[in-house]
Structures are given as C-alpha cells and as structure tokens.
Amino acid sequence: MVESTLSTGVSKKIKMTWFYFIYYWLIFGVGAFFGQFLPAEYRPTVHMVLFGIVMVSFFVRISKTFNLVISHLYALLLGVLSYTTFTMYMHNLGESLFYKNIGVAIATFIVAGIIGYFIIDDAAGWGKFLFVGLIALIFGSLVGFFIQIPYFYLALNIFALFLYILYTMYDFNRIKHNRYSPREMGFNLFVNLVMIIKRVLYFANKFKR
C-alpha cells in the first residue's frame, strides 16, 4: 500500500515535470513570435537584461514567487533573442539541414537523459562542479560579447555543449533519485535542450560544406 502510494506520487511528479517542460517551451515560442518584431539595435539591451536575470537568480536570495516570475521572463526573452538566431541558421543551412540538426540535438538530449537515469548510479556530487562550470560559461560569454575572438567563441561553444549535456545527465539522475521539484526540473530540462540545440546549430553552421 505504501509502496503503491509512493510510486503514484513519483509518477505524478514526473508527469508534472514534463508538463512544465512543455509549458516553458510554449512561453519560449511566444517570445520567438515577438522576436521577429524586435529591432536589431535593441538586441544587445535584451541580452544584457537576460544576463541580469541570470545573475539575480544565481547570487540573490529571492522568494519562490519572484523566482517563478524570473523563470517565465527568462524563457520569454530567450525566445525573443532566439528568433533571429534560428532564422539565420535556417537561412544558412537550408530548411532540411536545419531540422536534421535539431533532430541531432534532441537525440543528444535523449541519450544524455538515458545515461543519467539508467546508467549513472548517483550524480549528486556533480552539482557543485557543474555550477562552477556554469559560472565560468556565463562570464566567458560576457567577455565574448564585448571581445569578438573567433577561436575563443568556438572554445566557449564546445565547453557549453559538453556542460549542458552533463547537466542533462545530472538532472535526469536527480529525477531517478526523486531529488527535485517538477516546476524547477521542467525549467532546467527546457534550458538544457534549448542550449544543446543552439550549440549543435552553431557547429553545423560553422563547419557546413
């Protein structure tokens, strides 16, 4: 009886996680729709606002309500900025290759999730190292925003791709051990997949023949 109740509770949490995952993708889609109307001269400002949101979420203790607002705003602004990026990649790669690479990114996300859930025993100790890596990536991205060095940006994207793949493994492992809240995990998985897609498209665009 107790095991059945626990199993039902775990199953409900997993379903809610995927509900929030889809929900944040919908918000991202709304942002992408409005992104087509954003003048190019305002994009750097939106980038800085997004960076500010990330910094606040990392270094300032905030209430759950404000954290909820931040996650919605982040997904929305990420969509706004991604519209131009995805449009550029589709134009450069062509529609067929563009969607094939999105498929590659999704497959990478799924494989990382399978490894994290079924193969890795317990990744609890990964968290602090991944967080340090994420901080390094954020500040590296800020440096790259002001200093345009091609090889630095390439290295940054390689690092980012591996970091978000590892984060995906880590997050699925947290699901395995029931150490998460559905809304937070749904948001995390949404961010992981968006970032993996953007990096795969970046490499496809950079090394296309």
Secondary structure, 3 states (H helix, E strand, C coil): CHHHHHHHHHHHHHHHHHHHHHHHHHHHHHHHHHHCCCCHHHHHHHHHHHHHHHHHHHHCCCCHHHHHHHHHHHHHHHHHHHHHHHHHHHHHHCHHHHHHHHHHHHHHHHHHHHHHHHHCCCCHHHHHHHHHHHHHHHHHHHHHHHCCCHHHHHHHHHHHHHHHHHHHHHHHHHHHCCCCCHHHHHHHHHHHHHHHHHHHHHHHHHCCC
